[in-house]
Amino acid sequence: IDAQNAVKSIKKQHLVEVRSMGNPPAIVKVALESICLLLGENATDWKAIRAVIMRENFINSIVSNFSTEDIT
């Protein structure tokens, strides 16, 4: 629940800031790539990751469609 609330607090402006990075720090790219993969998105390059995080439903998809029970 705490993690879901933390994700819900992410504002679109935060995602815009991350998306504007031409070459993000490796840890940012790896973290977002991991989130994309957990959500079933095959986004491994920065251009594809940026497209996923700018979707209107990106934050909602993390909160509502993500099941920790599927992670091993």
mmCIF file of the N, C-alpha and C atoms, coordinates in Angstrom:
data_MODEL
# 
_entry.id   MODEL 
# 
loop_
_atom_site.group_PDB 
_atom_site.id 
_atom_site.type_symbol 
_atom_site.label_atom_id 
_atom_site.label_alt_id 
_atom_site.label_comp_id 
_atom_site.label_asym_id 
_atom_site.label_entity_id 
_atom_site.label_seq_id 
_atom_site.pdbx_PDB_ins_code 
_atom_site.Cartn_x 
_atom_site.Cartn_y 
_atom_site.Cartn_z 
_atom_site.occupancy 
_atom_site.B_iso_or_equiv 
_atom_site.pdbx_formal_charge 
_atom_site.auth_seq_id 
_atom_site.auth_comp_id 
_atom_site.auth_asym_id 
_atom_site.auth_atom_id 
_atom_site.pdbx_PDB_model_num 
ATOM 1   N N  . ILE A 1 1  ? 0.832  -1.196  0.000   1.00 0.00 ? 1  ILE A N  1 
ATOM 2   C CA . ILE A 1 1  ? 0.000  0.000   0.000   1.00 0.00 ? 1  ILE A CA 1 
ATOM 3   C C  . ILE A 1 1  ? 0.871  1.252   0.000   1.00 0.00 ? 1  ILE A C  1 
ATOM 4   N N  . ASP A 1 2  ? 1.930  1.270   0.794   1.00 0.00 ? 2  ASP A N  1 
ATOM 5   C CA . ASP A 1 2  ? 2.817  2.433   0.818   1.00 0.00 ? 2  ASP A CA 1 
ATOM 6   C C  . ASP A 1 2  ? 3.448  2.673   -0.548  1.00 0.00 ? 2  ASP A C  1 
ATOM 7   N N  . ALA A 1 3  ? 3.855  1.577   -1.196  1.00 0.00 ? 3  ALA A N  1 
ATOM 8   C CA . ALA A 1 3  ? 4.460  1.713   -2.520  1.00 0.00 ? 3  ALA A CA 1 
ATOM 9   C C  . ALA A 1 3  ? 3.449  2.240   -3.527  1.00 0.00 ? 3  ALA A C  1 
ATOM 10  N N  . GLN A 1 4  ? 2.209  1.758   -3.453  1.00 0.00 ? 4  GLN A N  1 
ATOM 11  C CA . GLN A 1 4  ? 1.174  2.241   -4.367  1.00 0.00 ? 4  GLN A CA 1 
ATOM 12  C C  . GLN A 1 4  ? 0.915  3.728   -4.147  1.00 0.00 ? 4  GLN A C  1 
ATOM 13  N N  . ASN A 1 5  ? 0.871  4.151   -2.912  1.00 0.00 ? 5  ASN A N  1 
ATOM 14  C CA . ASN A 1 5  ? 0.667  5.571   -2.625  1.00 0.00 ? 5  ASN A CA 1 
ATOM 15  C C  . ASN A 1 5  ? 1.834  6.408   -3.130  1.00 0.00 ? 5  ASN A C  1 
ATOM 16  N N  . ALA A 1 6  ? 3.044  5.871   -3.012  1.00 0.00 ? 6  ALA A N  1 
ATOM 17  C CA . ALA A 1 6  ? 4.211  6.589   -3.518  1.00 0.00 ? 6  ALA A CA 1 
ATOM 18  C C  . ALA A 1 6  ? 4.126  6.745   -5.034  1.00 0.00 ? 6  ALA A C  1 
ATOM 19  N N  . VAL A 1 7  ? 3.705  5.688   -5.717  1.00 0.00 ? 7  VAL A N  1 
ATOM 20  C CA . VAL A 1 7  ? 3.563  5.755   -7.176  1.00 0.00 ? 7  VAL A CA 1 
ATOM 21  C C  . VAL A 1 7  ? 2.470  6.744   -7.553  1.00 0.00 ? 7  VAL A C  1 
ATOM 22  N N  . LYS A 1 8  ? 1.364  6.726   -6.819  1.00 0.00 ? 8  LYS A N  1 
ATOM 23  C CA . LYS A 1 8  ? 0.266  7.652   -7.103  1.00 0.00 ? 8  LYS A CA 1 
ATOM 24  C C  . LYS A 1 8  ? 0.687  9.107   -6.953  1.00 0.00 ? 8  LYS A C  1 
ATOM 25  N N  . SER A 1 9  ? 1.707  9.362   -6.146  1.00 0.00 ? 9  SER A N  1 
ATOM 26  C CA . SER A 1 9  ? 2.141  10.744  -5.923  1.00 0.00 ? 9  SER A CA 1 
ATOM 27  C C  . SER A 1 9  ? 3.012  11.278  -7.060  1.00 0.00 ? 9  SER A C  1 
ATOM 28  N N  . ILE A 1 10 ? 3.397  10.418  -7.997  1.00 0.00 ? 10 ILE A N  1 
ATOM 29  C CA . ILE A 1 10 ? 4.199  10.862  -9.137  1.00 0.00 ? 10 ILE A CA 1 
ATOM 30  C C  . ILE A 1 10 ? 3.324  11.721  -10.041 1.00 0.00 ? 10 ILE A C  1 
ATOM 31  N N  . LYS A 1 11 ? 3.797  12.896  -10.351 1.00 0.00 ? 11 LYS A N  1 
ATOM 32  C CA . LYS A 1 11 ? 3.064  13.832  -11.203 1.00 0.00 ? 11 LYS A CA 1 
ATOM 33  C C  . LYS A 1 11 ? 3.539  13.702  -12.647 1.00 0.00 ? 11 LYS A C  1 
ATOM 34  N N  . LYS A 1 12 ? 2.674  14.079  -13.562 1.00 0.00 ? 12 LYS A N  1 
ATOM 35  C CA . LYS A 1 12 ? 3.025  14.027  -14.983 1.00 0.00 ? 12 LYS A CA 1 
ATOM 36  C C  . LYS A 1 12 ? 4.283  14.854  -15.255 1.00 0.00 ? 12 LYS A C  1 
ATOM 37  N N  . GLN A 1 13 ? 4.442  15.963  -14.553 1.00 0.00 ? 13 GLN A N  1 
ATOM 38  C CA . GLN A 1 13 ? 5.623  16.806  -14.745 1.00 0.00 ? 13 GLN A CA 1 
ATOM 39  C C  . GLN A 1 13 ? 6.909  16.047  -14.418 1.00 0.00 ? 13 GLN A C  1 
ATOM 40  N N  . HIS A 1 14 ? 6.849  15.158  -13.436 1.00 0.00 ? 14 HIS A N  1 
ATOM 41  C CA . HIS A 1 14 ? 8.022  14.342  -13.107 1.00 0.00 ? 14 HIS A CA 1 
ATOM 42  C C  . HIS A 1 14 ? 8.393  13.456  -14.294 1.00 0.00 ? 14 HIS A C  1 
ATOM 43  N N  . LEU A 1 15 ? 7.377  12.873  -14.914 1.00 0.00 ? 15 LEU A N  1 
ATOM 44  C CA . LEU A 1 15 ? 7.628  12.012  -16.071 1.00 0.00 ? 15 LEU A CA 1 
ATOM 45  C C  . LEU A 1 15 ? 8.125  12.816  -17.263 1.00 0.00 ? 15 LEU A C  1 
ATOM 46  N N  . VAL A 1 16 ? 7.608  14.022  -17.427 1.00 0.00 ? 16 VAL A N  1 
ATOM 47  C CA . VAL A 1 16 ? 8.072  14.899  -18.506 1.00 0.00 ? 16 VAL A CA 1 
ATOM 48  C C  . VAL A 1 16 ? 9.556  15.202  -18.317 1.00 0.00 ? 16 VAL A C  1 
ATOM 49  N N  . GLU A 1 17 ? 9.941  15.460  -17.077 1.00 0.00 ? 17 GLU A N  1 
ATOM 50  C CA . GLU A 1 17 ? 11.347 15.750  -16.781 1.00 0.00 ? 17 GLU A CA 1 
ATOM 51  C C  . GLU A 1 17 ? 12.238 14.559  -17.129 1.00 0.00 ? 17 GLU A C  1 
ATOM 52  N N  . VAL A 1 18 ? 11.816 13.370  -16.758 1.00 0.00 ? 18 VAL A N  1 
ATOM 53  C CA . VAL A 1 18 ? 12.601 12.173  -17.064 1.00 0.00 ? 18 VAL A CA 1 
ATOM 54  C C  . VAL A 1 18 ? 12.640 11.944  -18.569 1.00 0.00 ? 18 VAL A C  1 
ATOM 55  N N  . ARG A 1 19 ? 11.505 12.118  -19.224 1.00 0.00 ? 19 ARG A N  1 
ATOM 56  C CA . ARG A 1 19 ? 11.440 11.895  -20.667 1.00 0.00 ? 19 ARG A CA 1 
ATOM 57  C C  . ARG A 1 19 ? 12.347 12.853  -21.433 1.00 0.00 ? 19 ARG A C  1 
ATOM 58  N N  . SER A 1 20 ? 12.541 14.042  -20.901 1.00 0.00 ? 20 SER A N  1 
ATOM 59  C CA . SER A 1 20 ? 13.352 15.033  -21.605 1.00 0.00 ? 20 SER A CA 1 
ATOM 60  C C  . SER A 1 20 ? 14.839 14.692  -21.604 1.00 0.00 ? 20 SER A C  1 
ATOM 61  N N  . MET A 1 21 ? 15.233 13.729  -20.807 1.00 0.00 ? 21 MET A N  1 
ATOM 62  C CA . MET A 1 21 ? 16.642 13.331  -20.768 1.00 0.00 ? 21 MET A CA 1 
ATOM 63  C C  . MET A 1 21 ? 17.005 12.632  -22.072 1.00 0.00 ? 21 MET A C  1 
ATOM 64  N N  . GLY A 1 22 ? 17.999 13.165  -22.752 1.00 0.00 ? 22 GLY A N  1 
ATOM 65  C CA . GLY A 1 22 ? 18.442 12.539  -23.987 1.00 0.00 ? 22 GLY A CA 1 
ATOM 66  C C  . GLY A 1 22 ? 19.190 11.250  -23.728 1.00 0.00 ? 22 GLY A C  1 
ATOM 67  N N  . ASN A 1 23 ? 19.957 11.249  -22.666 1.00 0.00 ? 23 ASN A N  1 
ATOM 68  C CA . ASN A 1 23 ? 20.741 10.082  -22.283 1.00 0.00 ? 23 ASN A CA 1 
ATOM 69  C C  . ASN A 1 23 ? 20.706 9.994   -20.760 1.00 0.00 ? 23 ASN A C  1 
ATOM 70  N N  . PRO A 1 24 ? 19.691 9.325   -20.212 1.00 0.00 ? 24 PRO A N  1 
ATOM 71  C CA . PRO A 1 24 ? 19.520 9.308   -18.760 1.00 0.00 ? 24 PRO A CA 1 
ATOM 72  C C  . PRO A 1 24 ? 20.624 8.513   -18.068 1.00 0.00 ? 24 PRO A C  1 
ATOM 73  N N  . PRO A 1 25 ? 20.819 8.760   -16.781 1.00 0.00 ? 25 PRO A N  1 
ATOM 74  C CA . PRO A 1 25 ? 21.755 7.916   -16.027 1.00 0.00 ? 25 PRO A CA 1 
ATOM 75  C C  . PRO A 1 25 ? 21.336 6.452   -16.157 1.00 0.00 ? 25 PRO A C  1 
ATOM 76  N N  . ALA A 1 26 ? 22.298 5.574   -16.160 1.00 0.00 ? 26 ALA A N  1 
ATOM 77  C CA . ALA A 1 26 ? 22.020 4.147   -16.365 1.00 0.00 ? 26 ALA A CA 1 
ATOM 78  C C  . ALA A 1 26 ? 20.995 3.617   -15.373 1.00 0.00 ? 26 ALA A C  1 
ATOM 79  N N  . ILE A 1 27 ? 21.060 4.053   -14.127 1.00 0.00 ? 27 ILE A N  1 
ATOM 80  C CA . ILE A 1 27 ? 20.137 3.547   -13.110 1.00 0.00 ? 27 ILE A CA 1 
ATOM 81  C C  . ILE A 1 27 ? 18.693 3.944   -13.420 1.00 0.00 ? 27 ILE A C  1 
ATOM 82  N N  . VAL A 1 28 ? 18.502 5.122   -13.995 1.00 0.00 ? 28 VAL A N  1 
ATOM 83  C CA . VAL A 1 28 ? 17.158 5.571   -14.374 1.00 0.00 ? 28 VAL A CA 1 
ATOM 84  C C  . VAL A 1 28 ? 16.628 4.692   -15.498 1.00 0.00 ? 28 VAL A C  1 
ATOM 85  N N  . LYS A 1 29 ? 17.453 4.467   -16.501 1.00 0.00 ? 29 LYS A N  1 
ATOM 86  C CA . LYS A 1 29 ? 17.033 3.635   -17.632 1.00 0.00 ? 29 LYS A CA 1 
ATOM 87  C C  . LYS A 1 29 ? 16.731 2.213   -17.183 1.00 0.00 ? 29 LYS A C  1 
ATOM 88  N N  . VAL A 1 30 ? 17.589 1.638   -16.360 1.00 0.00 ? 30 VAL A N  1 
ATOM 89  C CA . VAL A 1 30 ? 17.378 0.267   -15.897 1.00 0.00 ? 30 VAL A CA 1 
ATOM 90  C C  . VAL A 1 30 ? 16.106 0.160   -15.058 1.00 0.00 ? 30 VAL A C  1 
ATOM 91  N N  . ALA A 1 31 ? 15.881 1.128   -14.183 1.00 0.00 ? 31 ALA A N  1 
ATOM 92  C CA . ALA A 1 31 ? 14.678 1.107   -13.339 1.00 0.00 ? 31 ALA A CA 1 
ATOM 93  C C  . ALA A 1 31 ? 13.417 1.181   -14.191 1.00 0.00 ? 31 ALA A C  1 
ATOM 94  N N  . LEU A 1 32 ? 13.385 2.096   -15.147 1.00 0.00 ? 32 LEU A N  1 
ATOM 95  C CA . LEU A 1 32 ? 12.198 2.243   -15.990 1.00 0.00 ? 32 LEU A CA 1 
ATOM 96  C C  . LEU A 1 32 ? 12.032 1.069   -16.950 1.00 0.00 ? 32 LEU A C  1 
ATOM 97  N N  . GLU A 1 33 ? 13.137 0.537   -17.435 1.00 0.00 ? 33 GLU A N  1 
ATOM 98  C CA . GLU A 1 33 ? 13.062 -0.652  -18.288 1.00 0.00 ? 33 GLU A CA 1 
ATOM 99  C C  . GLU A 1 33 ? 12.472 -1.815  -17.494 1.00 0.00 ? 33 GLU A C  1 
ATOM 100 N N  . SER A 1 34 ? 12.873 -1.954  -16.251 1.00 0.00 ? 34 SER A N  1 
ATOM 101 C CA . SER A 1 34 ? 12.348 -3.020  -15.393 1.00 0.00 ? 34 SER A CA 1 
ATOM 102 C C  . SER A 1 34 ? 10.852 -2.867  -15.174 1.00 0.00 ? 34 SER A C  1 
ATOM 103 N N  . ILE A 1 35 ? 10.413 -1.644  -14.924 1.00 0.00 ? 35 ILE A N  1 
ATOM 104 C CA . ILE A 1 35 ? 8.983  -1.391  -14.740 1.00 0.00 ? 35 ILE A CA 1 
ATOM 105 C C  . ILE A 1 35 ? 8.219  -1.753  -16.008 1.00 0.00 ? 35 ILE A C  1 
ATOM 106 N N  . CYS A 1 36 ? 8.751  -1.348  -17.143 1.00 0.00 ? 36 CYS A N  1 
ATOM 107 C CA . CYS A 1 36 ? 8.095  -1.674  -18.417 1.00 0.00 ? 36 CYS A CA 1 
ATOM 108 C C  . CYS A 1 36 ? 7.971  -3.184  -18.592 1.00 0.00 ? 36 CYS A C  1 
ATOM 109 N N  . LEU A 1 37 ? 9.034  -3.907  -18.310 1.00 0.00 ? 37 LEU A N  1 
ATOM 110 C CA . LEU A 1 37 ? 8.995  -5.359  -18.463 1.00 0.00 ? 37 LEU A CA 1 
ATOM 111 C C  . LEU A 1 37 ? 7.986  -5.992  -17.511 1.00 0.00 ? 37 LEU A C  1 
ATOM 112 N N  . LEU A 1 38 ? 7.926  -5.502  -16.277 1.00 0.00 ? 38 LEU A N  1 
ATOM 113 C CA . LEU A 1 38 ? 6.953  -6.028  -15.314 1.00 0.00 ? 38 LEU A CA 1 
ATOM 114 C C  . LEU A 1 38 ? 5.519  -5.754  -15.744 1.00 0.00 ? 38 LEU A C  1 
ATOM 115 N N  . LEU A 1 39 ? 5.335  -4.695  -16.515 1.00 0.00 ? 39 LEU A N  1 
ATOM 116 C CA . LEU A 1 39 ? 4.004  -4.353  -17.019 1.00 0.00 ? 39 LEU A CA 1 
ATOM 117 C C  . LEU A 1 39 ? 3.693  -5.040  -18.346 1.00 0.00 ? 39 LEU A C  1 
ATOM 118 N N  . GLY A 1 40 ? 4.632  -5.860  -18.830 1.00 0.00 ? 40 GLY A N  1 
ATOM 119 C CA . GLY A 1 40 ? 4.406  -6.590  -20.070 1.00 0.00 ? 40 GLY A CA 1 
ATOM 120 C C  . GLY A 1 40 ? 4.781  -5.821  -21.320 1.00 0.00 ? 40 GLY A C  1 
ATOM 121 N N  . GLU A 1 41 ? 5.496  -4.725  -21.151 1.00 0.00 ? 41 GLU A N  1 
ATOM 122 C CA . GLU A 1 41 ? 5.933  -3.914  -22.291 1.00 0.00 ? 41 GLU A CA 1 
ATOM 123 C C  . GLU A 1 41 ? 7.331  -4.350  -22.712 1.00 0.00 ? 41 GLU A C  1 
ATOM 124 N N  . ASN A 1 42 ? 7.541  -4.505  -24.004 1.00 0.00 ? 42 ASN A N  1 
ATOM 125 C CA . ASN A 1 42 ? 8.854  -4.866  -24.513 1.00 0.00 ? 42 ASN A CA 1 
ATOM 126 C C  . ASN A 1 42 ? 9.596  -3.592  -24.905 1.00 0.00 ? 42 ASN A C  1 
ATOM 127 N N  . ALA A 1 43 ? 9.905  -2.787  -23.907 1.00 0.00 ? 43 ALA A N  1 
ATOM 128 C CA . ALA A 1 43 ? 10.577 -1.507  -24.136 1.00 0.00 ? 43 ALA A CA 1 
ATOM 129 C C  . ALA A 1 43 ? 11.968 -1.583  -23.531 1.00 0.00 ? 43 ALA A C  1 
ATOM 130 N N  . THR A 1 44 ? 12.973 -1.768  -24.384 1.00 0.00 ? 44 THR A N  1 
ATOM 131 C CA . THR A 1 44 ? 14.329 -1.900  -23.867 1.00 0.00 ? 44 THR A CA 1 
ATOM 132 C C  . THR A 1 44 ? 15.244 -0.757  -24.290 1.00 0.00 ? 44 THR A C  1 
ATOM 133 N N  . ASP A 1 45 ? 14.858 -0.010  -25.302 1.00 0.00 ? 45 ASP A N  1 
ATOM 134 C CA . ASP A 1 45 ? 15.675 1.146   -25.668 1.00 0.00 ? 45 ASP A CA 1 
ATOM 135 C C  . ASP A 1 45 ? 14.996 2.407   -25.130 1.00 0.00 ? 45 ASP A C  1 
ATOM 136 N N  . TRP A 1 46 ? 15.766 3.460   -24.967 1.00 0.00 ? 46 TRP A N  1 
ATOM 137 C CA . TRP A 1 46 ? 15.275 4.669   -24.313 1.00 0.00 ? 46 TRP A CA 1 
ATOM 138 C C  . TRP A 1 46 ? 14.081 5.282   -25.044 1.00 0.00 ? 46 TRP A C  1 
ATOM 139 N N  . LYS A 1 47 ? 14.085 5.245   -26.369 1.00 0.00 ? 47 LYS A N  1 
ATOM 140 C CA . LYS A 1 47 ? 12.969 5.811   -27.132 1.00 0.00 ? 47 LYS A CA 1 
ATOM 141 C C  . LYS A 1 47 ? 11.666 5.079   -26.804 1.00 0.00 ? 47 LYS A C  1 
ATOM 142 N N  . ALA A 1 48 ? 11.707 3.765   -26.750 1.00 0.00 ? 48 ALA A N  1 
ATOM 143 C CA . ALA A 1 48 ? 10.512 2.974   -26.439 1.00 0.00 ? 48 ALA A CA 1 
ATOM 144 C C  . ALA A 1 48 ? 10.077 3.176   -24.990 1.00 0.00 ? 48 ALA A C  1 
ATOM 145 N N  . ILE A 1 49 ? 11.032 3.253   -24.079 1.00 0.00 ? 49 ILE A N  1 
ATOM 146 C CA . ILE A 1 49 ? 10.717 3.487   -22.665 1.00 0.00 ? 49 ILE A CA 1 
ATOM 147 C C  . ILE A 1 49 ? 10.037 4.836   -22.511 1.00 0.00 ? 49 ILE A C  1 
ATOM 148 N N  . ARG A 1 50 ? 10.570 5.848   -23.172 1.00 0.00 ? 50 ARG A N  1 
ATOM 149 C CA . ARG A 1 50 ? 9.974  7.191   -23.095 1.00 0.00 ? 50 ARG A CA 1 
ATOM 150 C C  . ARG A 1 50 ? 8.532  7.175   -23.589 1.00 0.00 ? 50 ARG A C  1 
ATOM 151 N N  . ALA A 1 51 ? 8.272  6.431   -24.646 1.00 0.00 ? 51 ALA A N  1 
ATOM 152 C CA . ALA A 1 51 ? 6.903  6.352   -25.174 1.00 0.00 ? 51 ALA A CA 1 
ATOM 153 C C  . ALA A 1 51 ? 5.959  5.721   -24.145 1.00 0.00 ? 51 ALA A C  1 
ATOM 154 N N  . VAL A 1 52 ? 6.425  4.703   -23.445 1.00 0.00 ? 52 VAL A N  1 
ATOM 155 C CA . VAL A 1 52 ? 5.585  4.033   -22.444 1.00 0.00 ? 52 VAL A CA 1 
ATOM 156 C C  . VAL A 1 52 ? 5.304  4.963   -21.271 1.00 0.00 ? 52 VAL A C  1 
ATOM 157 N N  . ILE A 1 53 ? 6.317  5.644   -20.759 1.00 0.00 ? 53 ILE A N  1 
ATOM 158 C CA . ILE A 1 53 ? 6.101  6.454   -19.555 1.00 0.00 ? 53 ILE A CA 1 
ATOM 159 C C  . ILE A 1 53 ? 5.269  7.700   -19.828 1.00 0.00 ? 53 ILE A C  1 
ATOM 160 N N  . MET A 1 54 ? 5.119  8.080   -21.076 1.00 0.00 ? 54 MET A N  1 
ATOM 161 C CA . MET A 1 54 ? 4.308  9.261   -21.381 1.00 0.00 ? 54 MET A CA 1 
ATOM 162 C C  . MET A 1 54 ? 2.848  8.923   -21.668 1.00 0.00 ? 54 MET A C  1 
ATOM 163 N N  . ARG A 1 55 ? 2.492  7.675   -21.628 1.00 0.00 ? 55 ARG A N  1 
ATOM 164 C CA . ARG A 1 55 ? 1.084  7.314   -21.809 1.00 0.00 ? 55 ARG A CA 1 
ATOM 165 C C  . ARG A 1 55 ? 0.267  7.876   -20.652 1.00 0.00 ? 55 ARG A C  1 
ATOM 166 N N  . GLU A 1 56 ? -0.926 8.295   -20.956 1.00 0.00 ? 56 GLU A N  1 
ATOM 167 C CA . GLU A 1 56 ? -1.807 8.873   -19.936 1.00 0.00 ? 56 GLU A CA 1 
ATOM 168 C C  . GLU A 1 56 ? -2.070 7.901   -18.791 1.00 0.00 ? 56 GLU A C  1 
ATOM 169 N N  . ASN A 1 57 ? -2.093 6.611   -19.089 1.00 0.00 ? 57 ASN A N  1 
ATOM 170 C CA . ASN A 1 57 ? -2.435 5.619   -18.066 1.00 0.00 ? 57 ASN A CA 1 
ATOM 171 C C  . ASN A 1 57 ? -1.219 4.952   -17.427 1.00 0.00 ? 57 ASN A C  1 
ATOM 172 N N  . PHE A 1 58 ? -0.020 5.491   -17.634 1.00 0.00 ? 58 PHE A N  1 
ATOM 173 C CA . PHE A 1 58 ? 1.190  4.832   -17.134 1.00 0.00 ? 58 PHE A CA 1 
ATOM 174 C C  . PHE A 1 58 ? 1.152  4.634   -15.621 1.00 0.00 ? 58 PHE A C  1 
ATOM 175 N N  . ILE A 1 59 ? 0.911  5.687   -14.864 1.00 0.00 ? 59 ILE A N  1 
ATOM 176 C CA . ILE A 1 59 ? 0.889  5.579   -13.405 1.00 0.00 ? 59 ILE A CA 1 
ATOM 177 C C  . ILE A 1 59 ? -0.246 4.665   -12.966 1.00 0.00 ? 59 ILE A C  1 
ATOM 178 N N  . ASN A 1 60 ? -1.408 4.841   -13.551 1.00 0.00 ? 60 ASN A N  1 
ATOM 179 C CA . ASN A 1 60 ? -2.553 4.001   -13.192 1.00 0.00 ? 60 ASN A CA 1 
ATOM 180 C C  . ASN A 1 60 ? -2.280 2.529   -13.483 1.00 0.00 ? 60 ASN A C  1 
ATOM 181 N N  . SER A 1 61 ? -1.577 2.245   -14.571 1.00 0.00 ? 61 SER A N  1 
ATOM 182 C CA . SER A 1 61 ? -1.293 0.848   -14.905 1.00 0.00 ? 61 SER A CA 1 
ATOM 183 C C  . SER A 1 61 ? -0.362 0.211   -13.886 1.00 0.00 ? 61 SER A C  1 
ATOM 184 N N  . ILE A 1 62 ? 0.536  0.998   -13.318 1.00 0.00 ? 62 ILE A N  1 
ATOM 185 C CA . ILE A 1 62 ? 1.419  0.469   -12.279 1.00 0.00 ? 62 ILE A CA 1 
ATOM 186 C C  . ILE A 1 62 ? 0.606  0.147   -11.030 1.00 0.00 ? 62 ILE A C  1 
ATOM 187 N N  . VAL A 1 63 ? -0.264 1.057   -10.657 1.00 0.00 ? 63 VAL A N  1 
ATOM 188 C CA . VAL A 1 63 ? -1.037 0.904   -9.419  1.00 0.00 ? 63 VAL A CA 1 
ATOM 189 C C  . VAL A 1 63 ? -2.090 -0.192  -9.541  1.00 0.00 ? 63 VAL A C  1 
ATOM 190 N N  . SER A 1 64 ? -2.807 -0.228  -10.654 1.00 0.00 ? 64 SER A N  1 
ATOM 191 C CA . SER A 1 64 ? -3.950 -1.143  -10.743 1.00 0.00 ? 64 SER A CA 1 
ATOM 192 C C  . SER A 1 64 ? -3.656 -2.476  -11.414 1.00 0.00 ? 64 SER A C  1 
ATOM 193 N N  . ASN A 1 65 ? -2.677 -2.541  -12.297 1.00 0.00 ? 65 ASN A N  1 
ATOM 194 C CA . ASN A 1 65 ? -2.445 -3.771  -13.055 1.00 0.00 ? 65 ASN A CA 1 
ATOM 195 C C  . ASN A 1 65 ? -1.238 -4.563  -12.602 1.00 0.00 ? 65 ASN A C  1 
ATOM 196 N N  . PHE A 1 66 ? -0.530 -4.062  -11.637 1.00 0.00 ? 66 PHE A N  1 
ATOM 197 C CA . PHE A 1 66 ? 0.710  -4.696  -11.220 1.00 0.00 ? 66 PHE A CA 1 
ATOM 198 C C  . PHE A 1 66 ? 0.451  -5.637  -10.059 1.00 0.00 ? 66 PHE A C  1 
ATOM 199 N N  . SER A 1 67 ? 0.837  -6.887  -10.211 1.00 0.00 ? 67 SER A N  1 
ATOM 200 C CA . SER A 1 67 ? 0.641  -7.885  -9.162  1.00 0.00 ? 67 SER A CA 1 
ATOM 201 C C  . SER A 1 67 ? 1.991  -8.363  -8.650  1.00 0.00 ? 67 SER A C  1 
ATOM 202 N N  . THR A 1 68 ? 2.245  -8.141  -7.378  1.00 0.00 ? 68 THR A N  1 
ATOM 203 C CA . THR A 1 68 ? 3.510  -8.587  -6.792  1.00 0.00 ? 68 THR A CA 1 
ATOM 204 C C  . THR A 1 68 ? 3.566  -10.103 -6.667  1.00 0.00 ? 68 THR A C  1 
ATOM 205 N N  . GLU A 1 69 ? 2.435  -10.759 -6.746  1.00 0.00 ? 69 GLU A N  1 
ATOM 206 C CA . GLU A 1 69 ? 2.402  -12.215 -6.631  1.00 0.00 ? 69 GLU A CA 1 
ATOM 207 C C  . GLU A 1 69 ? 3.023  -12.900 -7.841  1.00 0.00 ? 69 GLU A C  1 
ATOM 208 N N  . ASP A 1 70 ? 3.128  -12.183 -8.951  1.00 0.00 ? 70 ASP A N  1 
ATOM 209 C CA . ASP A 1 70 ? 3.692  -12.759 -10.168 1.00 0.00 ? 70 ASP A CA 1 
ATOM 210 C C  . ASP A 1 70 ? 5.211  -12.664 -10.221 1.00 0.00 ? 70 ASP A C  1 
ATOM 211 N N  . ILE A 1 71 ? 5.808  -12.000 -9.252  1.00 0.00 ? 71 ILE A N  1 
ATOM 212 C CA . ILE A 1 71 ? 7.258  -11.802 -9.248  1.00 0.00 ? 71 ILE A CA 1 
ATOM 213 C C  . ILE A 1 71 ? 7.915  -12.890 -8.415  1.00 0.00 ? 71 ILE A C  1 
ATOM 214 N N  . THR A 1 72 ? 8.950  -13.496 -9.000  1.00 0.00 ? 72 THR A N  1 
ATOM 215 C CA . THR A 1 72 ? 9.687  -14.519 -8.249  1.00 0.00 ? 72 THR A CA 1 
ATOM 216 C C  . THR A 1 72 ? 11.134 -14.134 -8.124  1.00 0.00 ? 72 THR A C  1 
# 
